[in-house]
Amino acid sequence: MILPNGALVAVVDGEKLVLFRNSGHTDIKLSAVENPEMTERASGSPGHPSSGANPDNDTQAEDGFAMGVAQTLNNWALTGKLTDLLVIAAPRTLGELRKHWHKDLQARLVGEIAKDLTGHSTDDIASAISKAA
C-alpha cells in the first residue's frame, strides 16, 4: 500500500488507540502522535443483564471505546485536522468503527487493515502497511 505523506495512521483495538503520522514519501516512516482526550461512549442500554441479546459489559465497553474513537476521527475530518487516514483495527473493532464514521471521514480514508496491531512495534506496523494491497 502506498501511504500518502502526512497521512494519519490510527491503530485501534477495543481498549487502545495509537496514532502515527507518515513522514515518508516513497517509503513509510511512522512517527508517534499524541493521543487525544476522548470520552468513552457507553453502548447498549445500561442496567440490563448480559444475555445473548445483550452483550456482556466487556463487549459494551469495547464498542463504547470504538464509538469514542470514531467520534474523535469524525471531528478531525469535519474540522480539517486530517486529510488522509489509514485505520488498522482488530476486525471486530473495525466493524464497530464503520458503523459510526461520518461521510466526510469516509472520504478521507486511504485504506483499512483488519488486523490487531496494537502493542506491536512501529516497524511491524509499517511492514503490515507495506504488505497491504
C-alpha positions as CSV (number, residue, x, y, z in Angstrom):
1,M,0.0,0.0,0.0
2,I,1.2,3.5,-0.8
3,L,0.6,5.7,2.1
4,P,0.5,9.5,1.4
5,N,3.0,11.8,3.1
6,G,1.3,13.3,6.1
7,A,-1.4,10.6,6.4
8,L,-2.6,9.8,9.9
9,V,-2.5,6.1,10.9
10,A,-4.9,5.0,13.6
11,V,-4.1,1.6,15.2
12,V,-7.1,0.6,17.3
13,D,-8.5,-2.3,19.3
14,G,-11.3,-2.4,21.8
15,E,-9.2,-0.7,24.5
16,K,-6.4,1.2,23.0
17,L,-5.7,3.8,20.3
18,V,-2.2,4.6,19.0
19,L,-1.7,7.3,16.4
20,F,1.1,7.8,13.9
21,R,1.9,10.3,11.1
22,N,3.7,9.2,8.0
23,S,6.6,11.4,7.1
24,G,7.8,9.2,4.2
25,H,7.4,10.0,0.5
26,T,8.2,6.8,-1.2
27,D,8.7,4.7,1.9
28,I,6.7,4.6,5.1
29,K,8.2,6.5,8.1
30,L,5.9,6.5,11.1
31,S,6.2,8.9,13.9
32,A,4.0,8.6,17.1
33,V,1.4,11.3,17.6
34,E,0.0,12.2,21.0
35,N,-3.4,10.6,21.6
36,P,-6.3,13.0,22.0
37,E,-8.5,13.3,25.1
38,M,-11.5,11.0,24.3
39,T,-14.7,10.4,26.1
40,E,-15.6,6.7,26.1
41,R,-19.2,6.2,25.0
42,A,-21.4,3.6,26.6
43,S,-23.2,1.5,24.1
44,G,-26.3,-0.6,24.7
45,S,-28.8,0.1,27.5
46,P,-27.5,0.5,31.0
47,G,-28.8,-1.7,33.7
48,H,-29.7,-4.7,31.5
49,P,-28.1,-8.0,32.4
50,S,-25.9,-9.8,30.0
51,S,-27.5,-12.3,27.7
52,G,-27.3,-13.5,24.1
53,A,-29.3,-10.3,23.1
54,N,-27.3,-8.0,25.4
55,P,-23.5,-8.2,25.1
56,D,-21.5,-8.5,28.2
57,N,-20.0,-5.5,29.9
58,D,-16.6,-6.0,28.3
59,T,-18.1,-6.0,24.8
60,Q,-20.2,-2.9,25.6
61,A,-17.0,-1.2,26.9
62,E,-15.1,-2.1,23.7
63,D,-17.9,-0.9,21.5
64,G,-18.1,2.3,23.5
65,F,-14.4,2.9,23.1
66,A,-14.7,2.3,19.3
67,M,-17.5,4.8,19.2
68,G,-15.4,7.4,21.0
69,V,-12.5,6.9,18.6
70,A,-14.9,7.2,15.6
71,Q,-16.3,10.5,17.1
72,T,-12.8,11.9,17.5
73,L,-11.8,11.0,14.0
74,N,-15.1,12.3,12.6
75,N,-14.5,15.6,14.4
76,W,-11.0,15.9,13.0
77,A,-12.3,15.2,9.4
78,L,-15.0,17.8,9.8
79,T,-12.6,20.4,11.1
80,G,-9.9,19.8,8.6
81,K,-7.4,18.3,11.1
82,L,-6.8,15.3,8.9
83,T,-6.7,14.8,5.2
84,D,-5.7,11.2,4.7
85,L,-6.4,8.4,7.2
86,L,-5.4,4.8,7.4
87,V,-7.2,2.7,10.0
88,I,-5.6,-0.5,11.3
89,A,-8.0,-2.2,13.7
90,A,-8.9,-5.6,15.2
91,P,-11.6,-7.0,12.8
92,R,-14.5,-6.6,15.4
93,T,-13.4,-3.1,16.3
94,L,-13.1,-2.1,12.7
95,G,-16.7,-3.2,12.1
96,E,-17.9,-1.1,15.1
97,L,-15.9,1.9,13.8
98,R,-17.5,1.7,10.4
99,K,-21.0,2.0,12.0
100,H,-20.1,5.5,13.3
101,W,-18.0,7.0,10.5
102,H,-19.2,10.3,9.1
103,K,-19.3,10.6,5.3
104,D,-16.5,13.2,5.4
105,L,-14.3,10.8,7.3
106,Q,-15.1,8.0,4.8
107,A,-13.9,10.4,2.0
108,R,-10.5,10.7,3.7
109,L,-9.9,7.0,4.2
110,V,-7.0,5.8,2.2
111,G,-7.3,2.3,3.5
112,E,-8.3,-0.1,6.2
113,I,-6.4,-3.1,7.6
114,A,-8.4,-5.6,9.6
115,K,-5.6,-6.7,12.0
116,D,-4.9,-6.2,15.7
117,L,-1.5,-4.5,15.7
118,T,-1.9,-2.5,19.0
119,G,1.1,-3.4,21.1
120,H,3.3,-4.1,18.1
121,S,6.4,-2.1,17.2
122,T,6.4,0.8,14.7
123,D,8.4,-1.4,12.3
124,D,5.8,-4.2,12.5
125,I,3.0,-1.7,11.7
126,A,5.0,-0.1,8.8
127,S,5.7,-3.6,7.4
128,A,2.0,-4.5,7.6
129,I,1.1,-1.3,5.7
130,S,3.7,-2.0,3.1
131,K,2.3,-5.6,2.6
132,A,-1.3,-4.5,2.4
133,A,-2.9,-4.5,-1.0
